């Protein structure tokens, strides 16, 4: 299959929306040392990077974070959350900045950093107000999913498995998930495990921010058990307490699910730019025959001294799908700093069938 690497300048030739139009969008860029928890009372879909906004007044709930190094050890310390209020005009691009006057410590986490807000076009300062975190009332609830979980449906609605943060409704929620993880056997041999679909039911209240966790198996017996019943836990990010839930194997899901629900599995470190010319496409946009996807690899490679943020150039994947074939994107993560740097231009991404056949790959 033909595979092409594209840059931002030529990606505009595709029917995916113009990358050059980014400058005309309205929003604020958040650096890695600030983490956005919520925007205008709703949990943020991503904690750093570009945050699209409408024109007018906005309030961001953020937290400053700093990585400290002590010899060969490093640790990430965070300040107490606080709010930033500002106005933004239509088409205006802003950039947040944070500078700590002194290092954080485990005994002094409430250091308020010096915040800056700049207009990208004029490079001038923009007025803003800082406030306490409790001044923002969170209106919705969300769940964060790990890389080894694929979400099939949420509350009876087919889900886009590429989104790791999902909005929940107050009260009872139901998710159908599958576990997709690696078990390292003797030596360096790795076995890929796919569990049966599991129905998970739990309750949340407004403002809850929860994590769904699945630990990887530690031995061959657990690896076999995970195919039927992966080990699941749910905890509240705010309180650290566990949340009660019920889970059962959804035996008839594979027969009851629509082809769109099961057509495409996308890992969380892959951003889909378009599918067959449809911006932010989903599995429903796949078709029989030749398909074209534009994707971007986004990940963090951790070393003993620093984190290397990987944001690859957009990559075009062309492949042929037979009927309602179930497919998955597979990405091989960087294993060393050199690979991490190379991945910015050519990540290792493959399109696989449910039988493990490779339809196309960047390598």
ROTOR-932396 format. One record per atom (N, C-alpha, C): residue in one letter; x, y, z. Coordinates in pm, whole numbers, padded with zeros to 5 digits, always signed. Last residue first. Layout:
// residues N
AXYZ ...
END
This chain:
// residues 363
X+00644+00151+00826 X+00776+00089+00820 X+00773-00033+00729 X+00387+00233+00831 X+00486+00334+00798 X+00626+00277+00789 X+00156+00010+00671 X+00242+00047+00782 X+00340+00153+00735 X-00143-00181+00606 X-00043-00081+00567 X+00035-00041+00691 X-00248-00420+00698 X-00294-00367+00571 X-00201-00259+00518 X-00151-00708+00858 X-00115-00569+00839 X-00160-00521+00701 X-00357-00922+01051 X-00296-00894+00921 X-00269-00743+00906 X-00496-00981+01281 X-00356-00943+01294 X-00285-00918+01163 X-00763-01018+01264 X-00682-01140+01260 X-00532-01111+01270 X-00862-00765+01245 X-00885-00834+01372 X-00808-00967+01379 X-00594-00587+01076 X-00725-00650+01080 X-00741-00719+01215 X-00419-00274+01122 X-00429-00419+01134 X-00574-00465+01125 X-00196-00034+01028 X-00339-00064+01026 X-00352-00215+01020 X+00070+00120+01218 X+00019+00016+01128 X-00133+00010+01137 X+00341+00341+01269 X+00197+00317+01280 X+00155+00212+01177 X+00596+00495+01395 X+00572+00358+01346 X+00426+00322+01370 X+00649+00833+01274 X+00613+00736+01378 X+00586+00599+01314 X+00847+01050+01148 X+00794+00923+01098 X+00766+00826+01212 X+00897+01292+01282 X+00884+01293+01136 X+00824+01164+01082 X+00896+01229+01548 X+00832+01354+01509 X+00812+01362+01359 X+01047+01000+01575 X+00901+00983+01565 X+00831+01114+01529 X+01304+01082+01624 X+01269+01039+01488 X+01118+01030+01468 X+01290+01129+01899 X+01312+01242+01808 X+01273+01206+01666 X+01250+00866+01988 X+01153+00970+02023 X+01167+01089+01930 X+01481+00738+01902 X+01354+00704+01840 X+01249+00812+01867 X+01657+00864+02085 X+01675+00881+01940 X+01546+00850+01866 X+01566+00780+02341 X+01557+00921+02301 X+01573+00944+02151 X+01370+00473+02302 X+01491+00545+02342 X+01482+00689+02291 X+01132+00371+02220 X+01199+00299+02328 X+01328+00368+02373 X+00807+00478+02121 X+00951+00501+02119 X+01016+00434+02241 X+00556+00231+02041 X+00605+00345+02117 X+00757+00355+02110 X+00383+00157+01758 X+00495+00109+01840 X+00557+00229+01909 X+00040+00140+01716 X+00158+00226+01714 X+00262+00168+01807 X-00231+00044+01520 X-00132+00000+01617 X-00009+00090+01604 X-00574+00057+01468 X-00446+00123+01448 X-00352+00077+01558 X-00786-00200+01340 X-00729-00128+01454 X-00601-00060+01409 X-01101-00320+01211 X-00962-00278+01198 X-00916-00211+01326 X-01329-00544+01071 X-01289-00473+01192 X-01139-00446+01187 X-01509-00519+00764 X-01391-00565+00835 X-01360-00478+00958 X-01730-00521+00602 X-01737-00450+00730 X-01624-00495+00823 X-01542-00539+00300 X-01672-00546+00366 X-01675-00462+00493 X-01210-00471+00341 X-01300-00569+00282 X-01430-00574+00362 X-01024-00183+00269 X-01105-00256+00366 X-01203-00347+00294 X-00703-00077+00203 X-00826-00128+00143 X-00898-00216+00244 X-00536+00235+00279 X-00554+00091+00291 X-00687+00051+00230 X-00313+00487+00372 X-00407+00440+00270 X-00415+00288+00277 X-00238+00744+00585 X-00245+00599+00576 X-00352+00562+00474 X-00033+01021+00629 X-00145+00966+00553 X-00133+00814+00547 X+00045+01216+00912 X+00081+01103+00827 X-00044+01051+00758 X+00165+01523+01049 X+00053+01441+01001 X+00101+01335+00901 X+00455+01491+01262 X+00389+01552+01147 X+00268+01465+01109 X+00407+01423+01617 X+00458+01396+01483 X+00392+01484+01379 X+00514+01511+01907 X+00399+01548+01825 X+00443+01535+01679 X+00635+01422+02212 X+00637+01384+02070 X+00506+01425+02005 X+00834+01546+02466 X+00700+01550+02409 X+00709+01522+02259 X+01025+01396+02697 X+01031+01440+02559 X+00891+01432+02500 X+01114+01480+03024 X+01013+01421+02937 X+01027+01480+02798 X+01428+01409+03195 X+01326+01497+03140 X+01224+01416+03060 X+01582+01217+03325 X+01611+01359+03345 X+01501+01451+03295 X+01517+00965+03262 X+01548+00990+03402 X+01561+01139+03431 X+01239+01006+03032 X+01375+00967+03065 X+01397+00995+03213 X+00950+00934+02849 X+01006+00972+02977 X+01147+00918+02992 X+00774+01070+02587 X+00877+00971+02619 X+00950+01017+02744 X+00440+01109+02512 X+00550+01161+02593 X+00646+01048+02623 X+00261+01171+02201 X+00297+01090+02317 X+00408+01161+02395 X+00090+01143+01910 X+00113+01236+02021 X+00141+01154+02147 X+00073+01123+01563 X+00117+01054+01684 X+00151+01157+01791 X-00202+01171+01351 X-00085+01230+01415 X-00054+01153+01542 X-00349+01096+01028 X-00336+01082+01172 X-00210+01152+01220 X-00579+01048+00783 X-00469+01137+00820 X-00463+01137+00971 X-00675+00777+00578 X-00678+00841+00709 X-00557+00933+00722 X-00870+00639+00326 X-00754+00724+00355 X-00775+00791+00491 X-00961+00334+00164 X-00982+00436+00265 X-00853+00516+00284 X-01112+00129-00080 X-00997+00212-00044 X-01038+00320+00056 X-01364-00090+00055 X-01273-00049-00050 X-01161+00038+00004 X-01624+00041+00254 X-01566-00075+00188 X-01480-00026+00072 X-01534+00302+00487 X-01616+00244+00382 X-01548+00119+00327 X-01560+00508+00782 X-01492+00408+00700 X-01588+00351+00597 X-01714+00662+00942 X-01675+00721+00815 X-01591+00628+00730 X-01748+00535+01182 X-01863+00537+01092 X-01828+00593+00955 X-01517+00590+01322 X-01527+00460+01256 X-01642+00457+01157 X-01473+00943+01239 X-01488+00831+01332 X-01498+00702+01251 X-01281+01247+01174 X-01365+01133+01138 X-01367+01025+01244 X-01190+01511+01173 X-01219+01444+01301 X-01308+01323+01280 X-01319+01572+00846 X-01239+01617+00960 X-01286+01553+01088 X-01317+01355+00587 X-01407+01409+00689 X-01324+01443+00812 X-01151+01225+00407 X-01181+01366+00383 X-01272+01430+00484 X-01123+00969+00522 X-01187+00987+00391 X-01236+01130+00369 X-01082+01111+00824 X-01105+00981+00762 X-01183+01006+00635 X-00843+01319+01000 X-00955+01299+00909 X-00962+01153+00864 X-00699+01305+01238 X-00725+01436+01177 X-00841+01425+01079 X-00679+01134+01530 X-00732+01124+01395 X-00766+01264+01344 X-00402+01072+01723 X-00507+01170+01697 X-00550+01156+01552 X-00289+00829+01940 X-00309+00862+01799 X-00425+00959+01788 X-00284+00748+02198 X-00174+00833+02155 X-00177+00861+02005 X-00500+00577+02236 X-00513+00713+02285 X-00399+00804+02240 X-00576+00380+01938 X-00512+00402+02069 X-00515+00549+02107 X-00876+00275+01798 X-00771+00376+01787 X-00708+00397+01923 X-01050+00048+01602 X-00995+00072+01735 X-00875+00165+01721 X-01337+00018+01409 X-01203+00075+01417 X-01165+00101+01562 X-01585-00122+01420 X-01511-00112+01294 X-01367-00070+01312 X-01773-00147+01616 X-01657-00234+01625 X-01562-00218+01507 X-01974+00034+01557 X-01923+00027+01692 X-01790-00047+01699 X-02037-00015+01291 X-01969+00110+01324 X-01908+00105+01463 X-02177-00258+01300 X-02042-00257+01243 X-01965-00131+01279 X-02336-00280+01627 X-02336-00241+01486 X-02194-00247+01432 X-02378-00560+01847 X-02317-00433+01812 X-02326-00407+01662 X-02473-00816+01887 X-02570-00707+01888 X-02511-00576+01839 X-02255-00984+01884 X-02360-01008+01785 X-02454-00889+01774 X-02104-00879+02087 X-02042-00890+01956 X-02146-00915+01848 X-02275-00901+02310 X-02245-00770+02253 X-02192-00782+02111 X-02344-01120+02455 X-02409-01106+02326 X-02373-00976+02256 X-02189-01101+02692 X-02175-01216+02603 X-02232-01192+02464 X-02024-00902+02862 X-02137-00879+02771 X-02132-00984+02661 X-01947-00987+03188 X-01910-01007+03048 X-02033-00990+02961 X-01981-00726+03429 X-02017-00858+03379 X-01976-00867+03233 X-01965-00529+03725 X-01916-00563+03592 X-01957-00704+03556 X-02037-00247+03927 X-02069-00385+03889 X-02016-00410+03749 X-01872-00045+04178 X-01924-00070+04043 X-01959-00217+04030 X-01764+00219+04393 X-01826+00088+04374 X-01881+00075+04233 X-01453+00378+04389 X-01596+00390+04357 X-01651+00250+04330 X-01201+00477+04625 X-01254+00384+04525 X-01404+00405+04508 X-01060+00808+04662 X-01135+00693+04712 X-01187+00606+04597 X-00946+01040+04583 X-00859+00924+04588 X-00930+00798+04634 X-01088+01272+04541 X-01077+01223+04679 X-00978+01108+04694 X-01051+01328+04266 X-01054+01436+04362 X-01027+01387+04505 X-01067+01091+04124 X-00943+01168+04119 X-00937+01274+04227 X-01195+00794+04240 X-01227+00935+04226 X-01097+01015+04232 X-01158+00484+04059 X-01134+00571+04174 X-01166+00716+04139 X-01207+00148+03982 X-01248+00285+03952 X-01223+00368+04076 X-01063-00145+03830 X-01090-00063+03948 X-01127+00077+03902 X-01046-00477+03700 X-01087-00337+03685 X-01100-00271+03821 X-00898-00728+03532 X-00905-00674+03668 X-00926-00523+03662 X-01101-00897+03283 X-00986-00814+03323 X-01009-00754+03461 X-01223-01180+03204 X-01255-01086+03311 X-01131-01008+03351 X-01138-01314+02972 X-01279-01319+03012 X-01315-01210+03112 X-00875-01252+02948 X-00952-01262+02824 X-01102-01266+02853 X-00769-01272+03199 X-00801-01138+03150 X-00884-01143+03022 X-00702-01541+03226 X-00821-01490+03294 X-00866-01355+03240 X-00462-01549+03083 X-00578-01624+03033 X-00707-01573+03096 X-00307-01388+03252 X-00325-01350+03112 X-00445-01422+03051 X-00303-01533+03490 X-00377-01406+03485 X-00404-01363+03341 X-00137-01740+03395 X-00273-01770+03443 X-00358-01644+03439 X+00108-01611+03329 X+00025-01675+03225 X-00118-01703+03269 X+00123-01294+03510 X+00167-01431+03485 X+00072-01494+03383 X+00023-01038+03535 X+00161-01062+03580 X+00212-01202+03548 X-00173-00813+03327 X-00151-00941+03395 X-00003-00963+03426 X-00219-00461+03406 X-00179-00568+03314 X-00152-00697+03391 X-00509-00309+03549 X-00368-00345+03556 X-00339-00460+03460 X-00712-00054+03473 X-00698-00197+03450 X-00550-00231+03453 X-00927+00204+03586 X-00793+00145+03580 X-00803-00005+03554 X-01081+00505+03538 X-01101+00361+03525 X-00964+00299+03502 X-01122+00788+03743 X-01032+00709+03660 X-01081+00565+03655 X-01332+01083+03756 X-01292+00949+03797 X-01197+00886+03695 X-01473+01345+03899 X-01371+01319+03798 X-01306+01187+03836 X-01786+01497+03961 X-01693+01386+03984 X-01597+01372+03866 X-01975+01686+03895 X-01842+01733+03933 X-01743+01623+03961 X-02256+01510+04010 X-02207+01623+03931 X-02072+01670+03984 X-02175+01165+04082 X-02249+01288+04107 X-02186+01400+04026 X-02214+00830+03953 X-02135+00949+03982 X-02230+01063+04018 X-02204+00471+03950 X-02277+00596+03971 X-02180+00709+04002 X-02175+00199+03709 X-02134+00273+03828 X-02213+00402+03836 X-02103-00092+03524 X-02207+00000+03570 X-02162+00066+03700 X-01969-00240+03240 X-01935-00182+03370 X-02042-00079+03405 X-01933-00523+03047 X-02029-00417+03081 X-01999-00370+03223 X-01682-00616+02821 X-01725-00616+02961 X-01818-00497+02983 X-01587-00831+02555 X-01650-00706+02598 X-01705-00718+02740 X-01288-01024+02626 X-01427-01017+02582 X-01485-00881+02625 X-00957-00888+02556 X-01060-00946+02642 X-01195-00946+02571 X-00663-00965+02408 X-00789-00897+02380 X-00897-00963+02465 X-00317-00934+02431 X-00437-00990+02492 X-00557-00902+02457 X-00016-01031+02284 X-00122-00930+02283 X-00251-00995+02332 X+00289-01115+02426 X+00160-01166+02382 X+00056-01056+02393 X+00633-01108+02357 X+00516-01034+02402 X+00390-01093+02342 X+00951-01210+02462 X+00833-01243+02383 X+00709-01175+02442 X+01182-01185+02599 X+01125-01062+02546 X+01002-01088+02460 X+01155-01419+02858 X+01244-01342+02771 X+01179-01213+02729 X+00819-01520+02879 X+00959-01548+02906 X+01047-01474+02806 X+00597-01244+02809 X+00623-01380+02853 X+00773-01398+02876 X+00415-00970+02874 X+00551-01010+02837 X+00578-01147+02897 X+00117-00878+02739 X+00174-00957+02846 X+00310-01007+02800 X-00061-00583+02657 X+00049-00674+02628 X+00092-00748+02754 X-00415-00528+02591 X-00286-00501+02652 X-00184-00608+02616 X-00723-00435+02597 X-00627-00464+02491 X-00488-00429+02544 X-01048-00496+02709 X-00908-00479+02748 X-00820-00520+02631 X-01342-00315+02627 X-01259-00434+02611 X-01117-00398+02653 X-01662-00202+02754 X-01520-00186+02725 X-01457-00321+02690 X-01940-00016+02797 X-01897-00145+02744 X-01754-00126+02696 X-02078+00151+03075 X-01978+00147+02969 X-01956+00003+02926 X-02330+00342+03226 X-02288+00210+03179 X-02188+00225+03065 X-02428+00519+03520 X-02366+00515+03389 X-02325+00373+03355 X-02653+00691+03737 X-02600+00566+03687 X-02545+00579+03546 X-02570+01031+03820 X-02645+00908+03844 X-02574+00788+03784 X-02496+01262+03557 X-02517+01236+03700 X-02605+01112+03719 X-02302+01132+03284 X-02424+01196+03331 X-02438+01170+03481 X-01971+01211+03157 X-02071+01123+03214 X-02196+01202+03252 X-01740+01243+02893 X-01834+01310+02983 X-01942+01212+03027 X-01413+01102+02878 X-01552+01099+02836 X-01640+01168+02940 X-01095+01082+02751 X-01176+01146+02853 X-01319+01156+02802 X-00985+00965+02530 X-00955+00902+02658 X-01034+00964+02772 X-01093+00886+02213 X-01105+00986+02319 X-01085+00919+02454 X-01095+00674+02040 X-00973+00754+02044 X-00976+00858+02155 X-01340+00548+02026 X-01242+00492+02119 X-01114+00573+02127 X-01640+00687+02034 X-01515+00704+01962 X-01402+00661+02055 X-01925+00471+02091 X-01824+00567+02136 X-01706+00570+02041 X-02278+00441+02073 X-02148+00403+02019 X-02045+00511+02047 X-02467+00444+02368 X-02431+00517+02246 X-02292+00474+02202 X-02522+00328+02613 X-02596+00281+02497 X-02563+00348+02366 X-02335+00449+02785 X-02479+00470+02805 X-02559+00440+02678 X-02097+00403+02550 X-02121+00470+02676 X-02269+00505+02684 X-01901+00146+02390 X-02022+00229+02401 X-02030+00289+02540 X-01627+00080+02377 X-01716+00047+02266 X-01842+00132+02271 X-01305+00176+02455 X-01445+00201+02488 X-01531+00174+02364 X-01031-00009+02544 X-01105+00042+02430 X-01251+00056+02468 X-00748+00023+02746 X-00893+00004+02741 X-00949+00066+02614 X-00485+00090+02775 X-00515-00051+02748 X-00665-00082+02748 X-00467+00359+02841 X-00433+00318+02704 X-00475+00176+02672 X-00759+00442+03050 X-00617+00414+03024 X-00595+00366+02881 X-00990+00716+03069 X-00963+00576+03037 X-00815+00555+03008 X-01170+00915+03290 X-01048+00903+03210 X-01015+00756+03193 X-01486+01064+03301 X-01406+00946+03331 X-01287+00946+03236 X-01663+01342+03451 X-01588+01278+03342 X-01519+01153+03394 X-01937+01566+03493 X-01854+01459+03544 X-01786+01390+03427 X-02002+01924+03520 X-02018+01790+03463 X-01921+01691+03527 X-01957+02163+03656 X-02094+02128+03619 X-02110+01984+03570 X-01783+02305+03919 X-01776+02210+03809 X-01915+02156+03781 X-01752+02634+03998 X-01837+02518+04023 X-01834+02428+03901 X-01489+02824+04115 X-01548+02762+03996 X-01628+02639+04037 X-01385+02893+04356 X-01477+02990+04296 X-01541+02935+04169 X-01199+02716+04442 X-01336+02689+04484 X-01436+02790+04429 X-00958+02825+04354 X-01017+02713+04279 X-01162+02692+04315 X-00940+03184+04348 X-00932+03056+04417 X-01004+02947+04338 X-00789+03375+04074 X-00884+03349+04181 X-00862+03213+04245 X-00672+03643+03868 X-00649+03514+03932 X-00746+03497+04048 X-00749+03800+03559 X-00763+03796+03705 X-00738+03655+03754 X-00590+03986+03291 X-00655+03868+03346 X-00664+03882+03497 X-00493+04146+02984 X-00537+04154+03123 X-00608+04026+03165 X-00210+04063+02794 X-00356+04066+02800 X-00398+04064+02947 X+00079+04211+02642 X+00013+04145+02754 X-00138+04164+02747 X+00174+04148+02297 X+00145+04237+02409 X+00071+04160+02518 X+00217+04037+02050 X+00314+04010+02155 X+00298+04106+02273 X+00030+04049+01851 X+00094+04175+01889 X+00206+04157+01991 X-00029+03770+01820 X-00010+03858+01705 X+00069+03982+01742 X-00062+03653+02073 X+00041+03603+01983 X+00072+03700+01869 X-00087+03812+02377 X-00149+03806+02245 X-00041+03766+02145 X-00032+03641+02687 X+00015+03723+02577 X-00071+03704+02453 X-00010+03627+03022 X-00105+03598+02915 X-00075+03695+02802 X+00161+03480+03301 X+00156+03576+03192 X+00054+03531+03088 X+00205+03436+03648 X+00132+03401+03527 X+00141+03515+03426 X+00414+03306+03878 X+00388+03431+03806 X+00328+03395+03671 X+00259+03067+04103 X+00356+03109+04003 X+00319+03245+03944 X+00220+03029+04439 X+00151+03083+04323 X+00255+03129+04219 X+00258+02741+04626 X+00329+02853+04567 X+00253+02901+04444 X+00158+02527+04771 X+00066+02633+04732 X+00138+02759+04683 X+00323+02335+04869 X+00268+02311+04736 X+00180+02425+04687 X+00545+02269+05068 X+00495+02400+05028 X+00444+02391+04885 X+00650+02027+05115 X+00593+02093+05230 X+00535+02229+05195 X+00764+01943+04882 X+00656+01860+04936 X+00587+01927+05054 X+00804+02246+04691 X+00854+02139+04777 X+00736+02060+04828 X+00899+02449+04410 X+00799+02386+04496 X+00867+02282+04584 X+01129+02721+04394 X+01095+02581+04368 X+00985+02534+04463 X+01006+03048+04314 X+01092+02957+04389 X+01041+02815+04368 X+00857+03164+04115 X+00957+03246+04181 X+01053+03162+04264 X+00780+03011+03811 X+00782+02997+03956 X+00892+03083+04014 X+00579+03110+03555 X+00718+03115+03602 X+00716+03112+03753 X+00389+03050+03268 X+00399+03039+03413 X+00545+03034+03452 X+00162+03164+03012 X+00296+03132+03059 X+00296+03127+03210 X-00061+03129+02736 X-00037+03136+02880 X+00108+03103+02909 X-00148+03307+02452 X-00057+03207+02508 X-00038+03233+02657 X-00411+03349+02206 X-00341+03386+02328 X-00249+03272+02371 X-00552+03476+01921 X-00473+03364+01972 X-00392+03412+02092 X-00871+03579+01803 X-00751+03610+01881 X-00685+03482+01930 X-01112+03537+01678 X-00991+03522+01598 X-00862+03549+01673 X-01280+03751+01895 X-01296+03656+01786 X-01169+03654+01701 X-01103+03802+02207 X-01177+03848+02090 X-01186+03736+01986 X-01145+03729+02549 X-01077+03698+02424 X-01166+03741+02308 X-01078+03793+02896 X-01161+03813+02777 X-01079+03779+02653 X-01031+03583+03189 X-00986+03678+03087 X-01091+03690+02978 X-00915+03425+03484 X-01029+03482+03411 X-00977+03587+03312 X-00802+03137+03631 X-00758+03249+03549 X-00878+03296+03468 X-00778+02973+03951 X-00852+03011+03830 X-00787+03131+03762 X-00589+02691+04081 X-00637+02828+04088 X-00707+02861+03956 X-00465+02414+04282 X-00535+02468+04164 X-00580+02612+04188 X-00138+02418+04432 X-00282+02411+04449 X-00349+02467+04323 X+00125+02272+04228 X+00070+02372+04317 X-00077+02342+04343 X+00311+01964+04219 X+00208+02052+04166 X+00165+02153+04272 X+00597+01783+04109 X+00522+01847+04216 X+00426+01948+04156 X+00751+01497+04010 X+00662+01602+03961 X+00579+01654+04078 X+01095+01408+04028 X+00958+01399+04079 X+00880+01519+04028 X+01385+01201+03975 X+01306+01320+03947 X+01164+01298+03999 X+01721+01094+04031 X+01577+01084+04055 X+01508+01214+04017 X+01989+01123+04018 X+01928+01041+03913 X+01777+01027+03929 X+01980+01433+04166 X+02068+01326+04121 X+02006+01253+04004 X+01681+01541+04142 X+01772+01522+04253 X+01862+01403+04218 X+01464+01767+03990 X+01564+01662+03970 X+01660+01660+04089 X+01118+01833+03944 X+01242+01858+04014 X+01335+01738+03999 X+00878+01981+03748 X+00956+01858+03768 X+01090+01894+03831 X+00575+02132+03832 X+00718+02151+03812 X+00789+02019+03838 X+00268+02291+03758 X+00342+02170+03790 X+00488+02188+03751 X-00029+02462+03845 X+00111+02470+03803 X+00182+02342+03844 X-00351+02437+03717 X-00259+02397+03824 X-00118+02403+03768 X-00674+02591+03657 X-00543+02538+03619 X-00462+02504+03743 X-00966+02667+03513 X-00916+02611+03638 X-00786+02540+03607 X-01054+02959+03339 X-00982+02832+03334 X-00941+02792+03476 X-01315+03137+03204 X-01245+03106+03328 X-01183+02967+03317 X-01393+03403+02974 X-01368+03262+03005 X-01293+03251+03138 X-01586+03615+02761 X-01522+03591+02891 X-01507+03442+02917 X-01530+03616+02401 X-01599+03656+02523 X-01519+03624+02647 X-01539+03362+02145 X-01506+03497+02188 X-01587+03532+02313 X-01461+03024+02239 X-01543+03122+02169 X-01502+03261+02218 X-01159+02827+02205 X-01257+02901+02283 X-01345+02984+02190 X-00938+02551+02222 X-01027+02633+02139 X-01135+02698+02225 X-00628+02519+02333 X-00763+02512+02387 X-00851+02607+02305 X-00328+02344+02277 X-00426+02438+02223 X-00565+02413+02281 X-00164+02231+02579 X-00172+02254+02436 X-00283+02352+02400 X-00318+02021+02836 X-00220+02118+02787 X-00241+02138+02637 X-00533+01853+02885 X-00483+01936+02994 X-00382+02041+02950 X-00840+01809+02712 X-00697+01788+02718 X-00639+01891+02815 X-01099+01862+02787 X-01074+01735+02717 X-00924+01705+02711 X-01184+01994+03108 X-01115+02008+02980 X-01088+01871+02919 X-01506+02009+03258 X-01374+01950+03254 X-01314+01961+03115 X-01663+02323+03296 X-01666+02190+03234 X-01523+02136+03226 X-01637+02580+03390 X-01718+02486+03468 X-01729+02348+03409 X-01465+02703+03205 X-01602+02754+03224 X-01692+02651+03291 X-01271+02426+03200 X-01292+02552+03129 X-01440+02589+03144 X-01037+02244+03405 X-01173+02275+03360 X-01174+02410+03290 X-00763+02191+03426 X-00860+02093+03476 X-00999+02118+03418 X-00462+02226+03266 X-00598+02276+03268 X-00691+02165+03316 X-00146+02279+03390 X-00243+02175+03360 X-00383+02231+03374 X+00166+02405+03293 X+00033+02435+03344 X-00062+02325+03300 X+00389+02318+03167 X+00400+02337+03311 X+00271+02390+03373 X+00328+02306+02895 X+00331+02180+02970 X+00341+02200+03120 X+00101+02585+02814 X+00228+02512+02813 X+00224+02390+02903 X-00175+02647+02615 X-00135+02621+02753 X-00008+02537+02753 X-00315+02893+02409 X-00220+02782+02418 X-00171+02770+02561 X-00654+02968+02333 X-00536+02994+02413 X-00448+02870+02416 X-00861+03103+02063 X-00826+03013+02171 X-00699+03054+02241 X-00998+03090+01743 X-00994+03164+01869 X-00959+03066+01981 X-00846+03079+01416 X-00928+03026+01523 X-00909+03109+01650 X-00663+03167+01238 X-00790+03240+01241 X-00882+03189+01351 X-00456+02988+01258 X-00431+03124+01306 X-00560+03203+01318 X-00563+02764+01135 X-00546+02763+01280 X-00530+02904+01335 X-00567+02755+00866 X-00674+02832+00928 X-00662+02837+01078 X-00377+02583+00786 X-00340+02723+00787 X-00444+02809+00853 X-00511+02349+00776 X-00426+02369+00892 X-00386+02516+00902 X-00841+02326+00665 X-00711+02389+00646 X-00635+02401+00775 X-00996+02014+00613 X-00994+02144+00679 X-00854+02200+00673 X-00953+01798+00462 X-00958+01775+00605 X-00974+01904+00681 X-00889+01714+00190 X-01019+01767+00233 X-01040+01742+00381 X-00556+01830+00125 X-00653+01725+00152 X-00781+01788+00202 X-00400+02047+00116 X-00454+02003-00012 X-00557+01894+00006 X-00300+02080+00362 X-00417+02160+00329 X-00477+02119+00196 X-00068+01942+00375 X-00188+01875+00425 X-00313+01952+00389 X+00140+02096+00303 X+00073+02025+00195 X-00051+01951+00243 X+00213+02214+00546 X+00191+02299+00429 X+00117+02225+00318 X+00256+02015+00730 X+00141+02101+00749 X+00111+02181+00624 X+00348+01725+00537 X+00376+01834+00629 X+00254+01921+00637 X+00321+01371+00513 X+00288+01505+00469 X+00326+01605+00576 X+00409+01065+00374 X+00429+01155+00487 X+00403+01296+00439 X+00220+00795+00251 X+00282+00925+00228 X+00295+01000+00359 X+00209+00478+00104 X+00206+00555+00227 X+00279+00685+00205 X+00041+00224-00066 X+00116+00348-00076 X+00099+00429+00051 X+00083-00119+00000 X+00000+00000+00000 X+00087+00125+00000 
END
